[in-house]
Amino acid sequence: MSTSIGALQIADWRRRVFGLYGGVRQLSVRNPAAGHELWRSGRDELFAGHSASPLLPDDRAAFTGLTIAAYDPDWRFEVEVHRTPEPHRIQVETGTDGTVPFDLIGSVRLPYIGSLDVWRLASYAGGLFLPIKDALAGKPGGTYGGGRYLLDTVKGADLGPGVGDDSLILDFNFAYNPSCAYDPMWACPLPQAGNIIQTAVPVGELYTPRD
């Protein structure tokens, strides 16, 4: 596959992800569980049939659906972003995208969970980024050992704002695995210290390691 064709396929993948989350946001206003079901079925369709699926060929042939926990409304939050008083930038090394800079814009505080950092991609297109690594990471029947993503708005993964100017909808039922969980060709930015929590988060996309 040529680089140009691959780029077009990835662009189409992202276009479809943007469309999927647009539908999820519309449904979730009145029925978050229905939005979650649309998200689950849409991701299954993309993973099974899209040419840019992160699944390896053998895994795609055996694919019957992602392992996603049933929707639990207790894990949906509308939170205020508390702006950071001092600028802070990190440089994250990735094999596929080189060194990726992120600026810390603030943090959110969640009941029973604690504080999570909110980042902005400090390069072309910007975008909010909120990864998370919870207490189930790397455990049998748990979550991906490297962590999951709650928000990655530059790639369309965005549940939208709350009613306040500095608020976000964070729904852990929509936490998903980065592409590197399925294909080692990808090297994904993973949670830093401010995005690692001691709470078990049993909802969202779970993970079964490849044999």
Secondary structure, DSSP 8 states (H G I E B T S, - for coil): --HHHHHHHHHHHHHHHHHHHHHHHHHHTT-HHHHHHHHHHHHHHHHHH-TT-SS-HHHHHT-----B----GGGEEEEE-EE-SS--EEEEEETTTEEEEEEEEEEEEETTTEEEEEEEE-STT--EEEEEB-TTBTSTTSB-TT-EEEEEGGGTB-----SSTTEEEEEGGG-B--GGGT-TT-------GGGB-SS----SB------
